[in-house]
Amino acid sequence: MPDSLNLKTVTFSLDGKYVTVPEGTTIWEAANAKGTLIPHLCHKPSTGYRADGNCRACMVEIEGERVLAASCIRDVTDGMVVIPQPSGPKNPAPSSPNCWPLISLMSAMTNPLISPR
């Protein structure tokens, strides 16, 4: 059993609020634990499942980086600034329920089990 006194933590900003989590926590896990909704399709927060970031539904903006990141596979780092609902030059259309029909269609078209190809 790990010694809880030696547990390393990181502090980062999530949607303008400072959050401290154990080292090795993904952005999505931290957001979920704090009640911040980040949409996801390919990730199931259960034992035996692992996130792979393929669907890109959980994209977030990280201040200082030029591209959006899949929150389900990106570990938080000390001092990181995460914007869960990105908009602007990197992502002209904000993450919102309006994006879900397109994401669902793209996922269906690339799924060999249901694609009409």
GUGU-715680 format. One record per residue (C-alpha): residue number from 1; residue in three letters; x, z, y. Coordinates in pm, 1 decimal. Each point is the difference from the previous one (the first is absolute). Last residue first. Layout:
! residues N
<rec i="NUM" aa="Ala" px="X" pz="Z" py="Y"/>
...
This chain:
! residues 117
<rec i="117" aa="Arg" px="-1832.3" pz="-4697.4" py="149.7"/>
<rec i="116" aa="Pro" px="-329.8" pz="192.8" py="32.1"/>
<rec i="115" aa="Ser" px="185.3" pz="332.6" py="46.3"/>
<rec i="114" aa="Ile" px="-159.0" pz="287.2" py="-191.2"/>
<rec i="113" aa="Leu" px="255.4" pz="105.6" py="-262.8"/>
<rec i="112" aa="Pro" px="299.9" pz="-167.8" py="163.8"/>
<rec i="111" aa="Asn" px="-45.1" pz="208.3" py="318.0"/>
<rec i="110" aa="Thr" px="146.1" pz="-194.1" py="295.0"/>
<rec i="109" aa="Met" px="-331.6" pz="-127.3" py="132.8"/>
<rec i="108" aa="Ala" px="-167.0" pz="337.5" py="-49.5"/>
<rec i="107" aa="Ser" px="263.0" pz="183.3" py="204.3"/>
<rec i="106" aa="Met" px="-23.5" pz="-253.5" py="282.8"/>
<rec i="105" aa="Leu" px="-380.2" pz="26.8" py="0.2"/>
<rec i="104" aa="Ser" px="10.8" pz="380.4" py="6.1"/>
<rec i="103" aa="Ile" px="254.6" pz="0.0" py="285.6"/>
<rec i="102" aa="Leu" px="-216.1" pz="-246.5" py="194.8"/>
<rec i="101" aa="Pro" px="-318.0" pz="202.5" py="-52.9"/>
<rec i="100" aa="Trp" px="188.6" pz="323.0" py="83.5"/>
<rec i="99" aa="Cys" px="135.2" pz="-101.3" py="340.8"/>
<rec i="98" aa="Asn" px="-322.5" pz="83.7" py="189.7"/>
<rec i="97" aa="Pro" px="15.2" pz="351.8" py="-152.7"/>
<rec i="96" aa="Ser" px="290.1" pz="59.7" py="235.3"/>
<rec i="95" aa="Ser" px="372.7" pz="-50.0" py="34.9"/>
<rec i="94" aa="Pro" px="37.9" pz="-147.3" py="348.2"/>
<rec i="93" aa="Ala" px="16.0" pz="-379.7" py="33.6"/>
<rec i="92" aa="Pro" px="310.5" pz="-108.3" py="191.0"/>
<rec i="91" aa="Asn" px="232.8" pz="169.6" py="-251.7"/>
<rec i="90" aa="Lys" px="364.9" pz="-9.7" py="100.2"/>
<rec i="89" aa="Pro" px="-81.0" pz="-110.0" py="357.1"/>
<rec i="88" aa="Gly" px="-257.4" pz="275.0" py="57.8"/>
<rec i="87" aa="Ser" px="-200.9" pz="217.3" py="-231.4"/>
<rec i="86" aa="Pro" px="88.5" pz="261.3" py="-257.9"/>
<rec i="85" aa="Gln" px="-253.5" pz="251.3" py="-135.2"/>
<rec i="84" aa="Pro" px="224.2" pz="247.0" py="-187.0"/>
<rec i="83" aa="Ile" px="263.3" pz="37.3" py="273.8"/>
<rec i="82" aa="Val" px="297.6" pz="179.5" py="-154.9"/>
<rec i="81" aa="Val" px="287.6" pz="151.8" py="200.3"/>
<rec i="80" aa="Met" px="294.4" pz="99.3" py="-223.5"/>
<rec i="79" aa="Gly" px="194.3" pz="307.4" py="118.2"/>
<rec i="78" aa="Asp" px="106.5" pz="108.6" py="-348.5"/>
<rec i="77" aa="Thr" px="-79.2" pz="-267.9" py="-254.0"/>
<rec i="76" aa="Val" px="-324.0" pz="-82.2" py="-176.6"/>
<rec i="75" aa="Asp" px="16.5" pz="-186.5" py="-329.5"/>
<rec i="74" aa="Arg" px="-138.0" pz="-354.6" py="-5.0"/>
<rec i="73" aa="Ile" px="-181.8" pz="-108.1" py="-316.2"/>
<rec i="72" aa="Cys" px="-366.0" pz="71.3" py="82.1"/>
<rec i="71" aa="Ser" px="52.4" pz="-53.3" py="373.7"/>
<rec i="70" aa="Ala" px="72.8" pz="-372.8" py="-32.4"/>
<rec i="69" aa="Ala" px="206.7" pz="-68.3" py="311.8"/>
<rec i="68" aa="Leu" px="-67.0" pz="-216.5" py="308.1"/>
<rec i="67" aa="Val" px="286.5" pz="-202.2" py="143.5"/>
<rec i="66" aa="Arg" px="235.0" pz="39.0" py="298.4"/>
<rec i="65" aa="Glu" px="87.4" pz="365.1" py="-47.9"/>
<rec i="64" aa="Gly" px="50.6" pz="233.3" py="296.9"/>
<rec i="63" aa="Glu" px="-328.3" pz="186.0" py="-44.3"/>
<rec i="62" aa="Ile" px="-136.0" pz="-34.3" py="-349.8"/>
<rec i="61" aa="Glu" px="-322.2" pz="-198.6" py="-17.8"/>
<rec i="60" aa="Val" px="-219.7" pz="43.1" py="-303.1"/>
<rec i="59" aa="Met" px="-107.5" pz="-229.2" py="-284.3"/>
<rec i="58" aa="Cys" px="-228.4" pz="154.2" py="-262.6"/>
<rec i="57" aa="Ala" px="-181.1" pz="-320.6" py="-99.8"/>
<rec i="56" aa="Arg" px="331.4" pz="-167.4" py="-89.9"/>
<rec i="55" aa="Cys" px="-131.8" pz="-88.6" py="-347.5"/>
<rec i="54" aa="Asn" px="338.9" pz="10.5" py="-169.8"/>
<rec i="53" aa="Gly" px="124.3" pz="340.5" py="116.9"/>
<rec i="52" aa="Asp" px="100.5" pz="119.1" py="-348.0"/>
<rec i="51" aa="Ala" px="-165.5" pz="339.5" py="-25.0"/>
<rec i="50" aa="Arg" px="36.2" pz="187.9" py="-324.4"/>
<rec i="49" aa="Tyr" px="-268.2" pz="120.5" py="-234.0"/>
<rec i="48" aa="Gly" px="49.0" pz="253.3" py="-278.1"/>
<rec i="47" aa="Thr" px="-129.6" pz="299.6" py="192.3"/>
<rec i="46" aa="Ser" px="-254.7" pz="-100.7" py="258.9"/>
<rec i="45" aa="Pro" px="8.6" pz="-117.0" py="362.3"/>
<rec i="44" aa="Lys" px="-103.5" pz="-358.0" py="-81.9"/>
<rec i="43" aa="His" px="187.2" pz="-272.4" py="185.5"/>
<rec i="42" aa="Cys" px="-75.3" pz="-373.0" py="-14.2"/>
<rec i="41" aa="Leu" px="-289.1" pz="-1.7" py="247.5"/>
<rec i="40" aa="His" px="77.4" pz="222.5" py="296.2"/>
<rec i="39" aa="Pro" px="-146.8" pz="88.1" py="340.0"/>
<rec i="38" aa="Ile" px="185.0" pz="267.2" py="201.2"/>
<rec i="37" aa="Leu" px="-230.6" pz="286.8" py="92.4"/>
<rec i="36" aa="Thr" px="162.1" pz="303.0" py="161.2"/>
<rec i="35" aa="Gly" px="-118.3" pz="320.1" py="-170.3"/>
<rec i="34" aa="Lys" px="334.5" pz="182.2" py="7.7"/>
<rec i="33" aa="Ala" px="61.9" pz="-34.0" py="-375.3"/>
<rec i="32" aa="Asn" px="-99.1" pz="-368.1" py="14.8"/>
<rec i="31" aa="Ala" px="242.1" pz="-62.9" py="285.7"/>
<rec i="30" aa="Ala" px="285.5" pz="169.1" py="-185.2"/>
<rec i="29" aa="Glu" px="-73.4" pz="-189.8" py="-322.3"/>
<rec i="28" aa="Trp" px="-26.3" pz="-332.4" py="188.5"/>
<rec i="27" aa="Ile" px="327.7" pz="57.4" py="185.9"/>
<rec i="26" aa="Thr" px="173.2" pz="73.6" py="-328.6"/>
<rec i="25" aa="Thr" px="135.2" pz="345.8" py="-84.0"/>
<rec i="24" aa="Gly" px="362.8" pz="7.9" py="-116.9"/>
<rec i="23" aa="Glu" px="96.6" pz="299.3" py="216.7"/>
<rec i="22" aa="Pro" px="-281.6" pz="254.0" py="12.0"/>
<rec i="21" aa="Val" px="-235.3" pz="-33.7" py="297.8"/>
<rec i="20" aa="Thr" px="-3.1" pz="105.1" py="365.9"/>
<rec i="19" aa="Val" px="-243.5" pz="-177.0" py="234.2"/>
<rec i="18" aa="Tyr" px="19.2" pz="-47.0" py="375.5"/>
<rec i="17" aa="Lys" px="-311.4" pz="-158.7" py="148.5"/>
<rec i="16" aa="Gly" px="-13.6" pz="-327.5" py="197.5"/>
<rec i="15" aa="Asp" px="-146.1" pz="-210.7" py="-281.6"/>
<rec i="14" aa="Leu" px="256.3" pz="136.9" py="-241.8"/>
<rec i="13" aa="Ser" px="322.4" pz="132.1" py="154.1"/>
<rec i="12" aa="Phe" px="272.9" pz="116.2" py="-235.3"/>
<rec i="11" aa="Thr" px="143.8" pz="320.8" py="-141.4"/>
<rec i="10" aa="Val" px="196.4" pz="0.4" py="-323.9"/>
<rec i="9" aa="Thr" px="22.6" pz="274.2" py="-261.1"/>
<rec i="8" aa="Lys" px="257.5" pz="115.1" py="-252.1"/>
<rec i="7" aa="Leu" px="-117.1" pz="249.9" py="-261.4"/>
<rec i="6" aa="Asn" px="271.3" pz="263.2" py="-53.4"/>
<rec i="5" aa="Leu" px="-236.1" pz="297.0" py="37.4"/>
<rec i="4" aa="Ser" px="-247.2" pz="-163.5" py="-239.1"/>
<rec i="3" aa="Asp" px="254.1" pz="24.9" py="-284.3"/>
<rec i="2" aa="Pro" px="-89.0" pz="-280.4" py="-234.3"/>
<rec i="1" aa="Met" px="-146.6" pz="96.2" py="-339.4"/>
